[in-house]
Amino acid sequence: MNTTPSKRETDEMFKWLNRNRQMLLDLYKNQYIAYNANGIIAHSENLREVLALGNASKQPFLIYLVPRRTASIEMNFTNSLPQHCST
């Protein structure tokens, strides 16, 4: 059985990831997950373990490392813009 995801399957997997990103951050921080459009196949801090479990499932999957935390940076560029001089 070919477990390489097609373009359509890959697109669906990315959609699943985007829809479930907050849940992943809440439950699987600093872990690798093997997932597809149907959900999580395996998770662990050990990448080899996740790959082995993903391959054993005989399903197409992608791997994602859930970050420990997320951050956003707010930048204010108004003070750094050059002033327009009129003559």
All heavy atoms as an XYZ file, in Angstrom:
710
protein
N       0.842     -1.188      0.000
C       0.000      0.000      0.000
C       0.880      1.243      0.000
O       1.822      1.358      0.782
C      -0.905     -0.017      1.229
C      -1.731      1.233      1.381
S      -2.751      1.141      2.857
C      -3.662      2.620      2.629
N       0.561      2.195     -0.857
C       1.288      3.450     -0.920
C       0.766      4.391      0.158
O      -0.410      4.728      0.173
C       1.121      4.073     -2.311
C       1.891      5.358     -2.460
O       2.659      5.753     -1.588
N       1.687      6.017     -3.583
N       1.635      4.820      1.067
C       1.211      5.710      2.146
C       1.656      7.146      1.907
O       1.540      7.979      2.798
C       1.735      5.220      3.510
O       3.161      5.138      3.441
C       1.125      3.887      3.886
N       2.175      7.446      0.706
C       2.539      8.819      0.374
C       1.263      9.593      0.061
O       0.499      9.194     -0.815
C       3.480      8.863     -0.842
O       4.639      8.087     -0.545
C       3.881     10.277     -1.176
N       1.015     10.692      0.775
C      -0.225     11.433      0.547
C      -0.244     12.092     -0.837
O       0.766     12.583     -1.312
C      -0.246     12.495      1.638
C       0.957     12.307      2.469
C       1.808     11.257      1.851
N      -1.405     12.101     -1.453
C      -1.601     12.824     -2.706
C      -1.684     14.320     -2.395
O      -1.788     14.722     -1.233
C      -2.889     12.362     -3.383
O      -4.011     12.787     -2.616
N      -1.692     15.136     -3.417
C      -1.823     16.590     -3.240
C      -3.131     16.919     -2.528
O      -3.169     17.725     -1.611
C      -1.745     17.270     -4.617
C      -2.157     18.714     -4.635
C      -1.057     19.634     -4.191
C      -1.382     21.085     -4.473
N      -1.877     21.828     -3.355
N      -4.209     16.277     -2.951
C      -5.516     16.518     -2.321
C      -5.496     16.115     -0.848
O      -5.975     16.835      0.026
C      -6.621     15.757     -3.061
C      -8.021     16.038     -2.512
C      -9.071     15.116     -3.122
N      -8.835     13.714     -2.875
C      -9.038     13.100     -1.680
N      -9.450     13.779     -0.646
N      -8.816     11.807     -1.550
N      -4.915     14.942     -0.550
C      -4.819     14.481      0.840
C      -3.957     15.434      1.673
O      -4.310     15.753      2.814
C      -4.215     13.078      0.899
C      -5.140     11.994      0.410
C      -4.464     10.643      0.310
O      -3.292     10.577     -0.134
O      -5.102      9.646      0.683
N      -2.856     15.880      1.098
C      -1.982     16.815      1.812
C      -2.714     18.109      2.120
O      -2.632     18.633      3.235
C      -0.708     17.099      0.991
O      -0.020     15.865      0.768
C       0.218     18.053      1.721
N      -3.461     18.631      1.152
C      -4.247     19.843      1.391
C      -5.247     19.644      2.523
O      -5.411     20.514      3.389
C      -4.985     20.264      0.117
C      -4.059     20.806     -0.958
O      -2.885     21.115     -0.653
O      -4.508     20.900     -2.124
N      -5.914     18.493      2.534
C      -6.888     18.196      3.596
C      -6.191     18.081      4.959
O      -6.726     18.510      5.978
C      -7.663     16.926      3.285
C      -8.630     17.067      2.127
C      -9.671     18.150      2.351
O     -10.265     18.202      3.453
O      -9.893     18.958      1.428
N      -4.994     17.518      4.974
C      -4.246     17.394      6.225
C      -3.858     18.767      6.771
O      -3.953     19.012      7.972
C      -2.999     16.530      6.016
C      -3.309     15.077      5.793
S      -1.776     14.153      5.579
C      -2.331     12.804      4.577
N      -3.418     19.660      5.882
C      -3.073     21.010      6.318
C      -4.298     21.755      6.832
O      -4.223     22.511      7.803
C      -2.385     21.798      5.209
C      -0.939     21.424      5.023
C      -0.458     21.109      3.766
C      -0.055     21.399      6.085
C       0.874     20.759      3.580
C       1.273     21.050      5.917
C       1.741     20.737      4.655
N      -5.445     21.538      6.201
C      -6.687     22.149      6.687
C      -7.007     21.642      8.089
O      -7.407     22.421      8.965
C      -7.844     21.854      5.735
C      -7.771     22.626      4.451
C      -8.924     22.238      3.537
C      -8.777     22.864      2.175
N      -9.835     22.425      1.251
N      -6.845     20.329      8.299
C      -7.101     19.765      9.632
C      -6.171     20.408     10.654
O      -6.606     20.790     11.747
C      -6.905     18.244      9.618
C      -7.206     17.638     10.958
C      -8.403     17.162     11.380
C      -6.300     17.490     12.065
N      -8.304     16.728     12.685
C      -7.021     16.925     13.124
C      -4.966     17.800     12.258
C      -6.447     16.649     14.370
C      -4.390     17.532     13.499
C      -5.124     16.957     14.529
N      -4.889     20.533     10.302
C      -3.909     21.139     11.216
C      -4.316     22.561     11.580
O      -4.310     22.933     12.754
C      -2.515     21.123     10.579
C      -1.390     21.731     11.408
C      -1.117     20.903     12.654
C      -0.130     21.855     10.559
N      -4.697     23.351     10.596
C      -5.089     24.734     10.867
C      -6.350     24.820     11.718
O      -6.446     25.680     12.594
C      -5.267     25.503      9.553
C      -3.938     25.818      8.915
O      -2.944     26.039      9.598
N      -3.910     25.836      7.592
N      -7.307     23.937     11.484
C      -8.546     23.943     12.286
C      -8.300     23.523     13.731
O      -9.051     23.918     14.625
C      -9.578     22.998     11.675
C     -10.300     23.516     10.477
C     -11.504     22.650     10.116
N     -11.198     21.231     10.052
C     -10.839     20.571      8.953
N     -10.730     21.208      7.808
N     -10.601     19.283      8.987
N      -7.282     22.710     13.972
C      -7.059     22.128     15.297
C      -5.813     22.634     16.004
O      -5.389     22.066     17.005
C      -6.996     20.603     15.159
C      -8.328     20.045     14.772
O      -9.226     19.923     15.597
N      -8.497     19.743     13.494
N      -5.237     23.703     15.504
C      -3.978     24.203     16.054
C      -4.061     24.516     17.554
O      -3.177     24.165     18.313
C      -3.522     25.433     15.274
C      -2.086     25.795     15.524
C      -1.601     26.858     14.567
N      -1.733     26.532     13.168
C      -0.817     25.887     12.458
N       0.289     25.498     13.027
N      -1.011     25.648     11.186
N      -5.127     25.152     18.004
C      -5.228     25.491     19.430
C      -5.315     24.246     20.299
O      -4.683     24.158     21.349
C      -6.421     26.412     19.688
C      -6.450     26.955     21.113
C      -5.191     27.737     21.455
O      -4.804     28.659     20.754
N      -4.531     27.374     22.556
N      -6.082     23.262     19.881
C      -6.185     22.000     20.627
C      -4.807     21.340     20.726
O      -4.428     20.836     21.780
C      -7.180     21.069     19.942
C      -7.329     19.700     20.601
S      -6.245     18.390     19.963
C      -6.699     18.256     18.264
N      -4.057     21.357     19.630
C      -2.718     20.766     19.644
C      -1.816     21.490     20.631
O      -1.073     20.853     21.385
C      -2.111     20.795     18.244
C      -2.848     19.982     17.183
C      -2.242     20.224     15.813
C      -2.829     18.502     17.533
N      -1.890     22.809     20.647
C      -1.081     23.587     21.596
C      -1.479     23.287     23.037
O      -0.627     23.242     23.919
C      -1.223     25.083     21.316
C      -0.547     25.580     20.043
C      -0.994     26.996     19.728
C       0.958     25.511     20.167
N      -2.756     23.069     23.266
C      -3.240     22.781     24.623
C      -2.827     21.387     25.104
O      -2.499     21.205     26.266
C      -4.766     22.891     24.684
C      -5.265     24.316     24.508
O      -4.470     25.263     24.667
O      -6.464     24.477     24.185
N      -2.833     20.393     24.204
C      -2.656     19.004     24.620
C      -1.307     18.375     24.284
O      -0.920     17.393     24.925
C      -3.756     18.139     23.990
C      -5.188     18.500     24.350
C      -6.165     17.631     23.580
C      -5.407     18.370     25.849
N      -0.605     18.885     23.274
C       0.581     18.183     22.772
C       1.817     19.072     22.659
O       2.658     18.855     21.790
C       0.271     17.562     21.406
C      -0.889     16.616     21.447
C      -2.138     16.989     20.946
C      -0.765     15.346     22.001
C      -3.210     16.125     20.990
C      -1.832     14.472     22.056
C      -3.053     14.871     21.554
O      -4.119     14.011     21.605
N       1.943     20.051     23.543
C       3.108     20.942     23.498
C       4.408     20.158     23.502
O       4.570     19.195     24.254
C       3.109     21.889     24.703
C       2.078     22.953     24.624
C       2.126     23.840     25.847
C       1.009     24.855     25.736
N       0.717     25.487     26.980
N       5.326     20.581     22.626
C       6.664     20.002     22.538
C       6.643     18.510     22.179
O       7.528     17.767     22.559
C       7.446     20.246     23.830
C       8.932     20.159     23.606
O       9.440     20.615     22.588
N       9.637     19.572     24.544
N       5.625     18.090     21.452
C       5.542     16.707     20.996
C       5.403     16.688     19.470
O       4.876     17.615     18.866
C       4.328     15.994     21.590
C       4.411     15.766     23.066
C       3.261     14.902     23.548
O       2.971     13.864     22.968
N       2.599     15.341     24.608
N       5.888     15.607     18.885
C       5.646     15.353     17.476
C       4.299     14.663     17.365
O       3.955     13.830     18.206
C       6.713     14.428     16.893
C       8.094     15.027     16.893
C       8.977     14.777     17.938
C       8.512     15.837     15.846
C      10.254     15.323     17.939
C       9.790     16.387     15.834
C      10.653     16.123     16.883
O      11.902     16.664     16.895
N       3.561     15.020     16.342
C       2.329     14.294     16.067
C       2.378     13.776     14.624
O       2.895     14.447     13.739
C       1.054     15.136     16.290
C       1.024     16.353     15.366
C       0.896     15.539     17.746
C      -0.357     16.984     15.243
N       1.898     12.571     14.441
C       1.621     12.042     13.108
C       0.117     12.210     12.949
O      -0.660     11.797     13.811
C       2.016     10.577     13.006
N      -0.297     12.851     11.868
C      -1.718     13.139     11.705
C      -2.095     13.066     10.231
O      -1.239     13.117      9.342
C      -2.066     14.522     12.271
C      -1.552     15.654     11.413
C      -2.395     16.287     10.512
C      -0.235     16.056     11.465
C      -1.924     17.298      9.697
C       0.244     17.070     10.666
C      -0.615     17.686      9.776
O      -0.137     18.692      8.958
N      -3.375     12.955      9.999
C      -3.921     13.094      8.653
C      -5.243     13.843      8.777
O      -5.552     14.381      9.844
C      -4.039     11.743      7.940
C      -4.941     10.759      8.637
O      -5.865     11.137      9.356
N      -4.687      9.475      8.429
N      -6.017     13.875      7.706
C      -7.263     14.650      7.711
C      -8.291     14.100      8.693
O      -9.228     14.797      9.072
C      -7.858     14.698      6.303
N      -8.102     12.861      9.155
C      -9.027     12.261     10.116
C      -8.627     12.503     11.564
O      -9.391     12.207     12.469
C      -9.136     10.756      9.868
C      -9.710     10.464      8.508
O     -10.658     11.106      8.080
N      -9.118      9.528      7.806
N      -7.413     12.986     11.798
C      -6.981     13.257     13.163
C      -5.580     12.753     13.455
O      -4.814     12.421     12.550
N      -5.290     12.664     14.729
C      -3.964     12.265     15.194
C      -3.827     10.745     15.151
O      -4.693     10.023     15.635
C      -3.713     12.789     16.618
C      -3.696     14.314     16.608
C      -2.408     12.238     17.188
C      -3.656     14.953     17.981
N      -2.715     10.294     14.581
C      -2.413      8.868     14.521
C      -1.516      8.483     15.686
O      -1.686      7.438     16.301
C      -1.742      8.520     13.180
C      -2.713      8.797     12.031
C      -1.242      7.083     13.156
C      -2.072      8.772     10.660
N      -0.544      9.339     16.005
C       0.408      9.066     17.092
C       0.983     10.377     17.589
O       1.003     11.376     16.859
C       1.528      8.155     16.593
N       1.467     10.366     18.840
C       2.140     11.544     19.389
C       3.160     11.096     20.422
O       2.974     10.099     21.120
C       1.144     12.528     20.001
C       0.423     11.990     21.198
N       0.869     12.161     22.479
C      -0.712     11.266     21.279
C       0.041     11.575     23.317
N      -0.929     11.016     22.620
N       4.258     11.836     20.483
C       5.317     11.545     21.443
C       6.383     12.627     21.316
O       6.462     13.311     20.292
C       5.947     10.177     21.157
O       7.084      9.962     21.973
N       7.216     12.763     22.330
C       8.384     13.638     22.225
C       9.492     12.967     21.425
O      10.455     13.609     21.039
C       8.879     14.031     23.610
C       7.935     14.978     24.320
C       8.447     15.447     25.672
O       9.624     15.184     26.007
O       7.664     16.080     26.385
N       9.336     11.674     21.149
C      10.324     10.900     20.416
C       9.891     10.764     18.956
O       8.908     10.078     18.650
C      10.472      9.517     21.062
C      11.542      8.690     20.424
O      11.552      8.498     19.216
N      12.438      8.170     21.246
N      10.631     11.410     18.060
C      10.270     11.398     16.644
C      10.287      9.998     16.052
O       9.393      9.627     15.296
C      11.217     12.316     15.853
C      11.008     12.369     14.342
C       9.591     12.792     13.985
C      12.040     13.299     13.713
N      11.280      9.192     16.409
C      11.348      7.828     15.861
C      10.113      7.016     16.235
O       9.596      6.238     15.433
C      12.606      7.116     16.346
C      13.857      7.647     15.720
C      15.068      6.928     16.290
N      16.271      7.657     16.003
C      17.202      7.242     15.157
N      17.068      6.095     14.534
N      18.272      7.980     14.931
N       9.649      7.191     17.455
C       8.452      6.473     17.904
C       7.230      6.891     17.093
O       6.445      6.047     16.655
C       8.228      6.755     19.392
C       7.047      6.049     19.991
C       6.883      6.373     21.480
O       7.848      6.803     22.136
O       5.758      6.173     21.968
N       7.090      8.186     16.868
C       5.946      8.683     16.098
C       6.012      8.185     14.660
O       4.999      7.765     14.088
C       5.882     10.225     16.164
C       4.833     10.778     15.215
C       5.594     10.681     17.582
N       7.202      8.201     14.064
C       7.351      7.682     12.701
C       7.005      6.202     12.621
O       6.315      5.765     11.700
C       8.777      7.919     12.202
C       9.115      9.347     11.797
C      10.620      9.502     11.591
C       8.355      9.749     10.552
N       7.475      5.427     13.598
C       7.183      3.983     13.604
C       5.683      3.733     13.732
O       5.119      2.898     13.010
C       7.938      3.298     14.742
N       5.029      4.438     14.634
C       3.583      4.263     14.811
C       2.803      4.746     13.588
O       1.824      4.116     13.178
C       3.113      4.995     16.066
C       3.605      4.411     17.388
C       3.327      5.371     18.541
C       2.982      3.055     17.645
N       3.247      5.846     13.011
C       2.597      6.337     11.798
C       2.721      5.351     10.660
O       1.739      5.052      9.968
N       3.921      4.816     10.460
C       4.125      3.826      9.398
C       3.329      2.548      9.664
O       2.791      1.951      8.737
C       5.612      3.505      9.246
C       6.375      4.641      8.589
O       5.848      5.362      7.753
N       7.625      4.812      8.979
N       3.246      2.139     10.915
C       2.497      0.930     11.263
C       1.000      1.091     10.981
O       0.300      0.106     10.736
C       2.718      0.573     12.731
N       0.519      2.319     10.997
C      -0.905      2.555     10.743
C      -1.286      2.307      9.285
O      -2.462      2.151      8.975
C      -1.289      3.986     11.125
O      -0.831      4.911     10.145
N      -0.294      2.309      8.398
C      -0.512      2.094      6.962
C      -1.449      3.139      6.358
O      -2.131      2.895      5.366
C      -1.008      0.691      6.676
C      -0.106     -0.391      7.227
C       0.027     -1.533      6.292
C       0.804     -2.697      6.846
N       2.156     -2.470      7.187
N      -1.488      4.313      6.980
C      -2.280      5.436      6.483
C      -1.327      6.544      6.033
O      -0.241      6.677      6.574
C      -3.158      6.006      7.592
C      -4.156      5.067      8.192
C      -4.901      5.748      9.319
O      -5.514      6.793      9.118
N      -4.824      5.177     10.503
N      -1.749      7.355      5.071
C      -0.941      8.539      4.750
C      -0.943      9.476      5.958
O      -1.964      9.614      6.637
C      -1.670      9.179      3.575
C      -2.685      8.198      3.121
C      -2.920      7.237      4.235
N       0.189     10.103      6.246
C       0.254     11.025      7.379
C       1.356     12.049      7.160
O       2.247     11.867      6.337
C       0.477     10.276      8.697
C       1.821      9.591      8.814
C       2.908     10.239      9.381
C       1.995      8.291      8.365
C       4.143      9.614      9.491
C       3.212      7.647      8.474
C       4.295      8.315      9.040
N       1.268     13.113      7.908
C       2.308     14.130      7.989
C       2.772     14.205      9.430
O       2.062     13.773     10.345
C       1.774     15.499      7.550
C       1.306     15.624      6.097
C       0.723     17.012      5.858
C       2.442     15.351      5.137
N       3.951     14.768      9.633
C       4.503     14.957     10.980
C       4.537     16.452     11.272
O       4.904     17.252     10.413
C       5.939     14.396     11.079
C       5.970     12.896     10.837
C       6.585     14.755     12.421
C       5.474     12.058     11.980
N       4.174     16.804     12.487
C       4.214     18.200     12.921
C       4.775     18.240     14.334
O       4.357     17.450     15.185
C       2.795     18.793     12.898
C       2.684     20.207     13.423
C       3.291     21.265     12.760
C       1.958     20.485     14.567
C       3.176     22.563     13.233
C       1.830     21.773     15.046
C       2.444     22.815     14.372
O       2.346     24.097     14.841
N       5.721     19.143     14.567
C       6.239     19.370     15.917
C       5.443     20.515     16.521
O       5.526     21.657     16.067
C       7.725     19.704     15.903
C       8.339     20.111     17.245
C       8.171     19.007     18.287
C       9.801     20.474     17.076
N       4.661     20.202     17.533
C       3.856     21.218     18.206
C       4.797     22.064     19.058
O       5.533     21.521     19.881
C       2.755     20.567     19.078
C       1.899     21.636     19.747
C       1.898     19.618     18.253
N       4.807     23.374     18.866
C       5.738     24.211     19.632
C       5.397     24.243     21.115
O       4.264     23.970     21.518
C       5.581     25.596     19.002
C       4.265     25.580     18.327
C       3.968     24.153     17.972
N       6.399     24.570     21.925
C       6.167     24.711     23.375
C       5.243     25.864     23.681
O       4.443     25.829     24.595
C       7.495     24.982     24.090
C       8.374     23.814     24.192
C       9.644     24.211     24.892
N      10.675     23.312     24.408
C      11.669     22.883     25.122
N      11.833     23.297     26.349
N      12.535     22.055     24.618
N       5.405     26.913     22.926
C       4.573     28.104     23.130
C       4.554     28.895     21.830
O       5.359     28.672     20.946
C       5.088     28.958     24.265
C       6.501     29.471     24.064
C       7.000     30.229     25.288
N       8.426     30.380     25.266
C       9.307     29.504     25.710
N       8.889     28.371     26.235
N      10.596     29.729     25.648
N       3.617     29.800     21.757
C       3.554     30.702     20.618
C       3.729     32.118     21.125
O       3.480     32.409     22.296
C       2.218     30.571     19.862
O       1.160     30.889     20.773
C       2.029     29.177     19.305
N       4.149     32.952     20.260
C       4.342     34.351     20.630
C       3.985     35.215     19.442
O       4.110     34.805     18.293
C       5.793     34.597     21.035
N       3.557     36.391     19.744
C       3.334     37.363     18.681
C       4.098     38.622     19.047
O       4.291     38.932     20.219
C       1.849     37.652     18.504
O       1.329     38.200     19.690
N       4.529     39.298     18.050
C       5.300     40.516     18.256
C       4.510     41.670     17.683
O       4.077     41.630     16.528
C       6.676     40.421     17.559
C       7.473     39.276     18.142
C       7.425     41.733     17.668
C       8.760     38.995     17.412
N       4.320     42.672     18.487
C       3.641     43.868     18.011
C       4.707     44.926     17.789
O       5.498     45.232     18.681
C       2.633     44.356     19.049
C       1.843     45.545     18.580
C       0.808     45.962     19.600
O       0.190     45.080     20.204
O       0.657     47.181     19.781
N       4.734     45.434     16.596
C       5.737     46.436     16.269
C       5.037     47.720     15.869
O       4.034     47.704     15.163
C       6.651     45.942     15.157
C       7.402     44.678     15.549
S       8.541     44.146     14.293
C       9.865     45.302     14.579
N       5.593     48.802     16.314
C       5.077     50.117     15.969
C       6.114     50.800     15.088
O       7.178     51.168     15.552
C       4.813     50.917     17.244
C       4.197     52.261     16.940
O       4.162     52.707     15.797
N       3.701     52.904     17.976
N       5.787     50.952     13.825
C       6.723     51.541     12.882
C       6.532     53.043     12.719
O       7.311     53.683     12.029
C       6.588     50.874     11.509
C       7.065     49.455     11.501
C       6.161     48.405     11.509
C       8.415     49.165     11.495
C       6.606     47.091     11.500
C       8.864     47.851     11.491
C       7.959     46.824     11.489
N       5.535     53.612     13.337
C       5.267     55.026     13.102
C       6.420     55.911     13.569
O       6.696     56.929     12.955
C       3.970     55.473     13.790
O       4.062     55.170     15.187
C       2.775     54.791     13.170
N       7.101     55.531     14.629
C       8.210     56.354     15.116
C       9.467     56.191     14.288
O      10.364     57.016     14.370
C       8.525     56.013     16.575
C       7.376     56.402     17.489
O       6.631     57.322     17.185
N       7.228     55.692     18.584
N       9.539     55.150     13.476
C      10.745     54.917     12.710
C      10.645     55.414     11.267
O      11.603     55.338     10.533
C      11.113     53.436     12.714
O      10.080     52.700     12.108
N       9.465     55.917     10.892
C       9.317     56.426      9.542
C       9.969     57.789      9.418
O       9.871     58.634     10.312
C       7.833     56.544      9.163
C       7.072     55.219      9.078
C       5.596     55.510      8.816
C       7.635     54.357      7.975
N      10.651     58.056      8.305
C      11.272     59.373      8.137
C      10.199     60.450      8.004
O       9.140     60.214      7.443
C      12.086     59.225      6.856
C      11.581     58.022      6.164
C      10.899     57.163      7.193
N      10.467     61.565      8.561
C       9.559     62.702      8.480
C       9.692     63.337      7.100
O      10.782     63.468      6.573
C       9.903     63.745      9.554
C       9.746     63.234     10.965
C       8.296     62.965     11.299
O       7.418     63.700     10.878
N       8.071     61.901     12.046
N       8.567     63.690      6.530
C       8.593     64.346      5.222
C       8.852     65.837      5.434
O       8.176     66.486      6.226
C       7.258     64.142      4.500
C       7.221     64.784      3.155
N       7.976     64.346      2.117
C       6.520     65.859      2.701
C       7.758     65.102      1.065
N       6.865     66.017      1.401
N       9.828     66.325      4.780
C      10.184     67.755      4.914
C       9.661     68.525      3.725
O       9.843     68.120      2.586
C      11.715     67.923      4.981
S      12.458     67.080      6.363
N       8.996     69.598      3.999
C       8.536     70.448      2.891
C       9.438     71.662      2.814
O       9.923     72.173      3.818
C       7.089     70.851      3.080
O       6.929     71.512      4.311
N       9.671     72.147      1.625
C      10.556     73.305      1.443
C       9.818     74.515      1.028
O       8.752     74.519      0.520
C      11.654     73.006      0.401
O      10.999     72.650     -0.803
C      12.570     71.939      0.886
